[in-house]
Amino acid sequence: MSQSSAEKLPISVLDLVGMRVDEPAGSAIARSVNLAQHVEQLGYKRYWLAEHHSISGLACSATPVLIGHIAGATKTIRVGSGGVMLPNHAPLLVAEQFGTLEALYPGRIDLGLGRAPGGDAQTMRALRRDLGQNGDDFPELLEELRTYLGPEKPGQVVKAIPGQNSNVPITLLGSSGFSAQLAGRLGLPFAFAAHFAPEYLYAAAELYSQQFRPSGVLRKPYLIVAVQVIAAETDAAARRLFTTAQQRFLRLIRNQPVELLPPVDSMDLLWQEWERVTVVNKLRAAIVGSDATVKAGLQNLVLETGANEVIVVTDTYEHVHRLESYQRVAGIATTITQPTAAVEA
């Protein structure tokens, strides 16, 4: 059977807005704008920005501000959050922010929602979060938010203006089974964070499929998998570039700043054995190599998880290598057929 354009694997971008050592945030954000314009021309579906707080080396704390900046610098690509950590924010405020973004850029805004803090206990306190929160109230917060983004209800006193009846598309994000089950029961798209929690990927994908109930949003499950990908001319070249991501995760588990560092020929002198095991385990879903290697990895990911879309995380020290990798992945994705026809999300 010939492959039509509708059957090609949709691909998107997840950006943490990584900074180099002693680099101003504005420079890192400028690279993100350039990348968004680049992938828009390559046919990527979405450009999502993460939410992290008080992590030296990541300039993605004010997620809605970045979304507006990226959307304003692009024309067609969908721009959204990957995601907003809902327990950090009042649902009304999120609805107003994303309702405003939707008013500015109609039909191009996505609202990805997570329930993790996006920072440590001290940061949670600074965000005015109750430190006793464990995410169990996420379904209630989500329902409140959906009320503010949906049609006005009879007798509704508090309204999000703008926001009410904007129906900004919501995707639930997760790194375990909790949000997978919730997304399934509500009939919402689900995005899994395999770029840092690969151990739960297959269980969460299965839970989402099993729990899915058709809704006014989706008739069939829509699974997005976030995974680290680096494509280069050769396997060896890609593996060397990948040491930048390995160094970031190594510094994260050491509680050190996670700025982008230049690639190295070997990680062996940088980590202890237990650190090597931890980093390799957390990054084991990464797809790194030549075009042929990356194609095989993406094809296997789609076949094994039933993913309807892949959101690609690519962090390299040199911006030119990042641009090249995303360009290679765009070409590779056109050759990958999904196992079943996807429902648009």
N, C-alpha and C positions, 0 to 999 in steps of 0.2 A: 504494500500500500504506500503510495507517495505521501510525503509529509507536507502538509500545508502550513502556512505561517501561524495559523491558530493553534497548531499542535506543538510548536516549539516550546521548550522549557522557558517560562518567564524567569528572569533574573533581576535582582535588585541589589542595593548597596546598604550596608550598615556602617555608619561612620562614628567613631569615638573622638574624632578631632584630636589626634595625637600631636603633641608638641615635642620638639627637640630640646636638648639641654639649654637653658637660658634663653629660649626663644619666646618672644612675646606672643600672647594668645592670638593677636590679630593676624600674624603670619600663618599660623596653623589654620585659622578660619578661612583665610584667603585661598589656601590650598584646597580646602573642602569645597569652596565655591567653584574653583577650577575643575575639580574632579566631578562635581555635579553636572557642570556644563558638558564635560567630556562624555560621561556615561549617558546623558540625555541624547546626545548625537548617536550613540551606539545602540540605542533602543532599550535601555534598562527601564524597568517598570516603575520602581520607587527609589527614593533616596531617604533613608531613615537615619535619624540622629539619636544617639543614646542619651541617657540621663545618669551622670555620676557626679558625686559631690565630694569636695575636699580631697581629691586624688591628684597629686602633683603630676603633671604630664598629660592630663586630659582636659580639654577646654569645652566640655559638653554639659556644663551644669545648668545653663539657662536654655533648656531645650526648645521651648516655644519661640524664643528670640532667634535662635539659629534657624529654625524651620522657616520663619518669615524671611530671614536674610537669604537663605538658599532659594526659596520659592520666588523671591523677587529677582533673583539673578538667572532664573531658568524660565522656560516657557510651557513645557508640556509634561515633564516628568512629575509623578506624584511625590509629594514631600511630606514626611511625617515623623512620628516619634517611635523609637525602637528601644525603650519606650518611655512614656511618662510613668513614674512610680507612684501610683495613685494614692497610697497611704501617706505620702509626703505632702499632699495638697488637698485643699477643700474641693470637692467635686464641682461646686458652683464656679470656683475660680478656673478650673480646667475647662469647663464648658464655655465660659466667657472667652478664654484665651483661644480655644480652637474654633469657637463660633466666629470670632473676629478673623482668624486666619482663613476660614472658609469664605467669609464675606470678601476678603481681599483677593483670594485665589480660588474661585469657585470650581469645585469638582477636582481639586488637586491635593487636598489635605487628607492625611491618614492619622488616626489616633490609635497608636499601639500602647497598650496598658500593661504594666507589671505590678507585682505586689511586694517586691523586695525593697529595702531601704535605699540602695544605691550608695551606701556609705557606712561608716562605723557608728558605734553607740554615741560617741560625742557629737558626731555630725547629725545623727538623728535628733539629739537634744537641741542642737542649734536650729534644726528645721522645725522645732516645736512639736515633734512627734512624741507621743506617749511611749516611753521605753518598754511598757508592758505589752505593746502591740505585737502580735505575731502573724499578722496577715489574715487572720480568720474573719475579719470584718470586711475583707475585700469584696465579697458578693454584694453586701449592702451598699458599700461605697459605689460600686459599679452600677447598681440599680438606680441610685440617686443621680449619678452622672447621666445615665441614659434618659432619665426623666427630663433633665435640663436640655438635652440635645434633641429630644423627640418632640412630637406634637404637644401643644399645651393641653393639660388635663383639666376637666371641669373642677373649679374651686382651687386650682393651683395658685398659691400665693407668691412663692418665690420663683422668679424666672431668670433664665440666663439671656441677657440681651447685650450683644448678639449671642446667638447660640441656640435659642429655642427654635425647634423645627428645622435646624440646619442638617440634622441627620448625618453628621460627620461619621464616616465609616470607622468602626472600632474593631481592632484585632487584639485578642488576648495573648500576652507573651508569658512564657514560662520556662523553667529549667527543671521541673519535676512534674508529678502527675496532677497536682491541685488545679492549676489553670487549664490543663488539658481536659480534665473532666468537666470543669465549669464551662469552658468554651463549647464543648460538645453538647452539654445539656441546653445551653442557650442558643445553639445553632449559629455560633460566631466563628470567624476564621481564627486559627491558632498558629502562633509562631513559636518554634522551639529553639532555645539558645544552645545549639550543639557546639558553638564556638568556644564555650567554656564548661559545659556540662554534658559531655558526650555519653556518659555512662547511663543517662536516663532517656536518651533519645528514642530508642525503639519501644520501650515500655510506654512512654508518653504518647507516641504516635498511635500505638494500638489502643490505648485508653481513649484518646480523642475519637478515633474511628468507632469504637464500641459504644461510646456514650452519646454520639452525635444524634441530634433530633433536628429535622428540617425546621426552618424558621422563615420569617419574612425576609431575612438577610441572605440565607443560603439554603439551597435544596439538598446539597451534598457537602461533605466535609471539604474544607480548604486548608491544607497544611503547608505552612511555610517553614523551611528549615534554614537557620542561620549557621553558616559554617565558614571557617577560615580557608581561604584559597589563595595560593600564589602560583601563577603560571609564568614560565620563562622559557627561554630557548631550549634549555636542557634541564634534566632533573637536578644535576649538580648545581647549576646556577640558581634554580628555584630554592633548593635546600639552603644555600648560603644566604639568600635574601630572607628566608624564614627564621634565621637566627635572631633577627630584630624582634620578631614576635616572641620567640623563646626567651630572650633577655627581658622583655617586658614582663612576662609572667613570672620569671624567676625573681625579679625585683618586687613584684606584687606579693609573693609569698614571704619575702624577706621584710615586708613593710617598708620598702624603699620607694622613692619616686619612680614613676613608670614612663619617663620620657622615651621617645624613640632614640635608639642607639644604633650606630653603624653595624652592619653585619660583620661576622667573624668567620674565619675558616673552620673553626671547631669550637664547640661549647665545652669540651672536656675539661679545660682548665678553669672554667668559670663556675661550675656547680659541683656540689657534693653528690654522692650517689642517691641519697634520699630526695634531694632536690631534682635530680634528673628524672627519677621515677615519677615524681609528682607532676613536673612540667610535661613530660611525655604523655602521661595519662590524661591530663586535662586538655591537651591539644591533639589527642589521637584522632579526632574526626577531621583534622585539617587535611586538605587536598593540595599537595605541593608537588610541582614537577613540570615537565614539558607538556605541550598541548595534548599529546596522546595519553599521558599519565592523568592529567586533569580530566580529560573526557571520560576515561574509565572510572575515575573516582566519582564524578558527578552522576554518571549513568548508574553506578551501583547504589549511590545514595538515593536516587529517585526510585529505583526498583525495590530497594529494601525497606524504604519508609513510606512509599506512596506519596512523596512530596509533590505538591502542585506548583511550588515555586521555591527557588533557592535565593536566600539573601546573603550576599557575599561580603565577608569581612577581610579586607586586605590592608595590612599595615607594613610598609617598607620604609626604610630610612630616606632613600632618594625618591622624590615625587615622580620622576620619570619612570621608575620601575613600577610604581603603583598604577600609573596611567597605562603602561604597557600590559600589565597583568589583567586589568579590567577589559582592555581591548581584546586580548586573547580569549578571555572567558566569554565575551560576547559572541565571538565567532564559534567557539566550541558549543555554546548553548543552542545554536541553530541546528546542530546535528543530533541533538538529544530529543528523543520522543518520550512523552509521558505515557505511563501504563494505561491511564484512562483519561477521557476528556475532562478537563478541569472546568469547574464553575468559576466564573469571574468573581473576584473579591475586591 
